[in-house]
Amino acid sequence: MPRGDRGGLTRWLAAAPPWVLVMFAIGTSFSTYFCMYAFRKPFSAAQYEGLALLGTQIELKTAFVISQVIGYALSKYLGIKFCSEMTRGKRLGMLIGLVIVAEIALLLFAVLPPQLKILALFANGLPLGMIWGLVVWYLEGRRTSELLLAGLSCSFILASGVVKDVGRWLIEQQGVSEFWMPFTTGLIFLLPFVISTFLLDQLPDPDADDEEERTPREPMDGAHRISFLRRFLLPLTMLFFAYIFLTAFRDFRDNYGVEIFSELGYGEKPGIFSKSETWVALGVLVPLALLFCIRDNFFGLLAAFSLMIFGALSLGISTLLLDRGVIDGLTWMILIGIGSYLAYVPYGSILFDRMIAKTHVVGTAVFAIYVADALGYTSSVAILLFKDLVAGETTRLEFFRSFTYILSIGSAGLILASAALILKGGRTRIRPT
């Protein structure tokens, strides 16, 4: 009987050809996290124009974004402990329960007075931050993890655009109000989420060959977490610092995509988010999935760092091309989307999985992912407040373009320095199977 056996489907998957398991894992993890975004991001499809927080300079939409991000960031801090310690048998119930709580919070967002709606979005973000780690638990530590995690990562790239377009469709074509739209969007995706999560839970655990090549993954107690941080303190500090600004950048582009596209002249184009993010997803999926072809963990980690540095540098290059009139606004949004996600996505998937495989430390990539996420989403709040309180006269597009240049140079340098420290130990050979 395979480990992690959940029934007949699990046994069938364990005995099936490897490509069947890969396609099933990608499909179920992709759809699970794709549906989760219907509970997190649709509110940002509305602009809530003319509304401010309690008479301050802070726009009500900014207050909504910050409130949800604070809840989401707190969830990441909680996830450092709970997700890294989570056992297999509890994951399914936890996933479904967290999303139901998030949907109830969206109902409160619809019915509470405007100034209290920020509390509802805080409650909405609080459970959702742990979903990613619970899904990654199913995929890490396998010989095919690059393929699986690349597929999973494309889910939030595509979902972010699709759920915004669904939200705009509900408002513009179905007459749903801006405040009821997020709850309605979540309701549409609730049953698909439950079905996807149930199927994902049928995956068998990594087998002996996976563990030989990628190191066994085990829940981490407090002593293991402290030991991991001490071992990689300096390179992780640099990686986390770069991630802080990458998260803030990615979150700003995501939350204010409606405003940025409007300033670029695409405000009335239907489906603009789905169109741009489809190209972004393809541009990220292909190079990340190709890392699967690199069996040696040293060269796999080297390739991951190289993609991240390339992505960071391409942000500045793309913005320079826009400023000189070489490319149009849509092409720029696609290119900086690809560049930012190439630098950002490996943190939540491939990077730490390969680090553990190369160094053979006992633990799970979920722990390192959640430390990075907790710090990253905390910084996102600071950037949002800085924009409204310090750079209030600057348009969102102008602020975003300036941010792009700073991020490009700074994050590329930090990732390069961290890579040099982590890779200095040389190659880790794997035994042939």
N, C-alpha and C positions, 0 to 999 in steps of 0.2 A: 504493500500500500504506500503510495507516495506521500512524502511529508507535506503538511498543509492540505491534506485530503478533505474536500468539502462534499464529496459525493461522486456519482458516476461521471459527470462532466470533467471533474478534476482528474480522475483516473484516465479518462479518454485523452485529455490534453497531454498528460505525462507520457503516454504511449504513442502519441501522434508524431508525425515528422516535425522537425524543428521549425520549419517555415509556418506550419499551422499554428503552433504555440505563439510565434512571433506576431502573426497577423491578428490572432485573437487578443493578445495582450495589448497591442497597439490600438486596436479598435475599441476595446472596452475601457482602457485608461483614457484614451482621447475623448470618447463620448462622455465619460464621467466628469472629467474636468471641464470640457466644453459646456456641459449643462450647468455646472456650478457657476460659471460666469453669468448666467442669466439671473442669478440672485445677487451678484456683486456689482456689475457694471451698467445695467440699463439706465439707472438714474442719471448718469452722466450724459445721456443722449439729449436731455432737456437742458435749457439754458437758464431758466428761472430769472429772466431779465427783470431789472428794476427792483430787486429785492436785496436788502442788506441785513446783516446780523445786528439786531438791537440798536440800530442807528449808527453803527460804526462804519469804518471804511472797508470792512471785510464783506465782500459780496456773499449772498446767501449760498450760492453754489460752492464757493470756496469753503464756507463753513460746513456744508454737506460733505464735501470731499475730505476735508481735514477730520471731521468727526468719524467718518467711516475708516479712514486710514489709521487713526488712533486706535480704534477697535481692532483693526486688522494687525497693526503692529503689536499691540498687547497680546493678541492671539499667537503671534510668532514667538514672543518671549515665553508664553505658556507652552508653546510647542517644543521649545528647546528641551523641556523635561518630559512632557507627556508623549510627544510623538517619538522621541528617541527611546522611550521605555515601552511603547505600545506593543502588546502581544498580538499574535495573528488572530486569535479568536474574537477580539474586541473591535477589530477595524470596521467590519460591515455595519454594525449597529451604530458606531460612532459617526461614520460618514453620513448615514441617513439622518441621524438625530441632529447633527450640526446644521444640515441644510434646512430641515424643518424649522429650527429656531430662527435661522436667517430669513425664511419666508414670513414667519410671524412678525418679525421686526419690520419687514416691508409693508405689512398690513398696518402696523402702527404708524409708519411713515405716511401712509395715505390718509389716516384719520386724525392725527394729532395736529394742533395749531402749527403754523409755519415755524415759529421760533423754537418749538419743542421737537420738531422733526429731526434735528441734529442728534437727539438722544436715540431715536429709532435707528438712524444709520450707524451710530456707534454700536448698538446692539446687533445690527446686521453684520458689521465687519468682524465682531468678536469671535463668532464661531468659524467663519469662513477661512481664516488664516491657517487653520490646521489641516485643511483638505489636501493641499499639495503634498505635505509630508506623508500623510496616510496613503496616498496613491503611489508616491515614489517607493514606499516600503515594498510594494508588490513587484517592482521592476528592477531595483538595484541588485548588484551582486551577481549578475548573469553574464554569460559570454556575449549575449546579444543586447546588453544594456544600452549601448549607444543608439541602436536602432529604436529600442523601446522608448528611451527617454527623449530622443529627438521627436518621435511621433507625439509623445505626451506634450512636449514643449510647444508644438505647433497648435495644440488645442487652444491655449489662451491667446495666442497671436490671432488666430482666426475668430475665436469666440468674441473677443473684444470688439471687433468690427461688426460681426453678425448681430450680436444682441443690441448694439446701438442702432443698427438699421431696423431691427424688429421694434425697438422702442419708438423710433421716429415714425414708423409705419402705424403703430398703435395710436400715436398722437395725431398724425396728419391725416390718416385715412380712416381710422376707426373712431375718432372722437374721444379717445381716452384722455383724461386730464394728465398733466405732467406728474402729479403726485400719486395717482393710481397706476400709472404706467409701469413702474418697477415691480409692483406686486403682481400685476397681470402678466408681465413677461415671465416672472418666476413660476407662476402657475402653469404656464404653457410647457415649461421644461421640467416640472416636478416629476411626473411619471417616467419620462425618459431617463432622468437622473437615477431614480430608484432601480429601474431595470438594468441600467449600465453598471451600477455599483454592485448589484447582486452577481452579475456575470463576471465582473472583475474579481470578485472574491473567490471565484472558482479556480483561479490560477494555482497550479502546484508551486511549491517552494523551489528555489534553485536546487539543482541536483549536485551530485558529487563532483562532476566535471566543472560546473560553474564555480564551486567553492575552491577547487584546486587552482583555477586560473585567476579568480577575482577575490579570493579571501572570504571566509564565512562572515555573514552579517548577523550581529547579535544585538539585542537591546543594550543600551549603555546606562549604567548607574552613574551617580555623581562622581565617583573616583575615576571611572573611565573617561568621563567628559573633561574633567580637569587635566588628566594625563594627556589627552588629545590636544588640548589647547596649549599646554606647556611645550609639547614636542614641536608644534608648528607655529609658535607664537609670533615670530617676526614676519614670516611670509604671509601668515593668515591676517595679520594686522594690515599689511599693505593691500591684500586682496579685499578685505572688508572695507577699507577706506575707499577703494575704487568703486566697490559695489554700492556704497552709500550714495554716491552721485549718479551712478548708472540707474539705480532704482528711482531716484527722484526725477531723473530725466525721462525715463520710460513711463513713470506714473503721470508726469505733466503732459506728455504727448497723448497718453491714453485718456485722461480725464478732460482735457481741453481740446480734444481733436475737433469737436464741432466748431469751436471758436477759431482755431488755427486754420482749418479748411475754409471757413468763411472769409477770413482775412486774405487768404490766397486766391479767393474768387470761385470757390467750389461749393458755396453754401447751399445752393439750390439743386445740386446734382444728386439724384436718388442713388442709393447703394454705393456711395463713394467709399464708405468704410470697408465694406466687404471687398470691393475692388482693390483697394490699396493693400489691405491686410492679407489677401490671398497671395499677392506677389511677394509680400514680406515673408509669409510662411514658407513659400517655396524656396526663397532665397536663403532661408535659415535651415530648413529641413535637409536639403541635399548635402551641404558640406558637413553638417553634424552627423548625419546618418553614415557618411563615408568613413567616419572615424571607426566604425565597426570593422573595417577592413584591416585595421592596424592591430595585430594581436599583441605585440610587445607593449607592455604597460608604460615603459619609459617614452617610447616614440608616440604612443597614443596620448600621453599627457602633454608632450611637446607640441603635438599637432593641435590639441585643444587650446593651449596657451597662444599658439600662433594665430588661430582663428579669432581669439578674443582681441589680440593686439591689432590685427587687421581691421576688425569691426570698429574698434575705438578710433583708429586713425581715419577710417572712411567717413566718419561723422563730420570731421572738419573739412575734408576734401569735398564732400557733397555740398556742404553749406557754402563753401567758396565758389563752387560751380553755379549755385543758385544766385549768389550775390553778383556774379559776373554775367548773368543772363544766359548761361550755357544750357541750363535745364529749367523745366517749368516746375511749378509748385507741387503738382501731384508726383512727378518723378522724384523730387527732393524728399517728400514725405515717405515714399517707398524706400529710397536709398538709406535715409537715416533710420528708418524702421529696421531694415536689414542689418545695418551696422550696429545699432544699439542692441538688437537682440543677439547678434553674434557674440557681442561682448558680455551680455547679460545672462542669456539662457544657460551657458555651461555651469554657472554657479548653482543653479537649481537642479542640475541633472548630472552631466558627464564629468565635470571637473573633480568633484570630491569623490565620486565613485572610482575614478582612475587613481586618485591620490591614495586611497585606501588599498587598492589593488597593488600599487607599486611599493608601498611602504609596509604592507602586511599588518597594519595596526588593527586591533580588534574593535569593532564598532559598526556604525552605520553612517552613510553619507547624510542621512536625514538630519543628524545633529548639527553638522557643519552648515548645512543649508539653512537651518532655522536660526542659527546665530547670525548668519549673513542677512537673512530676511528681516530679523528683528531690528538690526541696526539700519538697514536700508530704508524700511518704511518709517522709522523714526525721523530720518533725515528728510523724507518726502514732506512731512508736515512743516519742517523749518523752511523749505524752499517755497512752499505755497504761501506761508505767512510773509516771507520776505518779498514775494512778488506784490502782494496787495498792500502791505504796510510801508515798504521802503521804495519799491519801484512801481507804485500805483499808477503813475502817469504813462508808463511804458505799456504798449499793447502786448498781448500774450505772444503774438508772433515775434515781435522784436526781442522780448525777453528770452524766448525759446531759442532764437538764432544765436544770441550772445552766449547763452548757456552751452550751446553745442560746441563752440570753439574751445571753451575752457575745459569741458568734459573730455573732448577728443585728446588733447595733449596730456592732461593730468592722468586720466585712467590708463592710457597706453603706457606711460612711464611706470606707474605703480604695478601694473600687471607684469611688465617685463622684468622689473626688479624681483618680484615675488617668484616668477618662474625660474629665474637664475638660482635662487636659494633652494627651491623645492627639487629642482632637477640636478643639482650638483652631485647627488649621490650616484648618478649613473644609471645604467640599465638594470631592470629586474627581469631576469630570464624566466620563461615559463616552460614547464616540462611538456614535451609533445604528447598529445593524446593518442 
